[in-house]
Amino acid sequence: MGITAYIPFKSNTIATSDTTSAWGKAYNYFAMNQFAFLQRYHPRSNIESAFHMIKSKFGDYTRSKTDAACVNEILLKILSHNICCLIQEMFELGIEVHF
């Protein structure tokens, strides 16, 4: 399907001589091209962190019945999360906002 999984390996992972399996190829790419691997992995970890924050703050399910209402509810959760992050950074960085 042309999909490449970017799964970080643990620090105690030992290299094997098996370079033909998908796992062996993934480890070799991870070990030999760490900079390129981390460039692709970092956005994924940011997205997973954002999903975790949204689910822990607003719940991991939707209450709506129809598909359109579920999409709107999810979009509202994302918008609310972004507003919460902006307010938090405003207070942490001491930014004064004038409306």
ZIRASUL-V57880 format. One line per field, one symbol per residue. ss: DSSP state (A for helix, B for strand, O for the rest). psi: psi as a letter, one per 40 degrees, with the letter a starting at -180 (. if undefined). A space follows every 10 residues. Layout:
ss->???
psi->???
This chain:
ss->OOOOOOOOOO OOOOOOOOOO OAAAAAAAAA AAOAAAAAAA AAAAAAAAAA AAAAAAAAOO OOOOOOAAAA AAAAAAAAAA AAAAAAAAAA AAAOOOOOO
psi->eehhhghiii dehhiieged iddddddddd ddfddddddd dddddddddd dddddddeif iieididddd dddddddddd dddddddddd ddefhhhh.
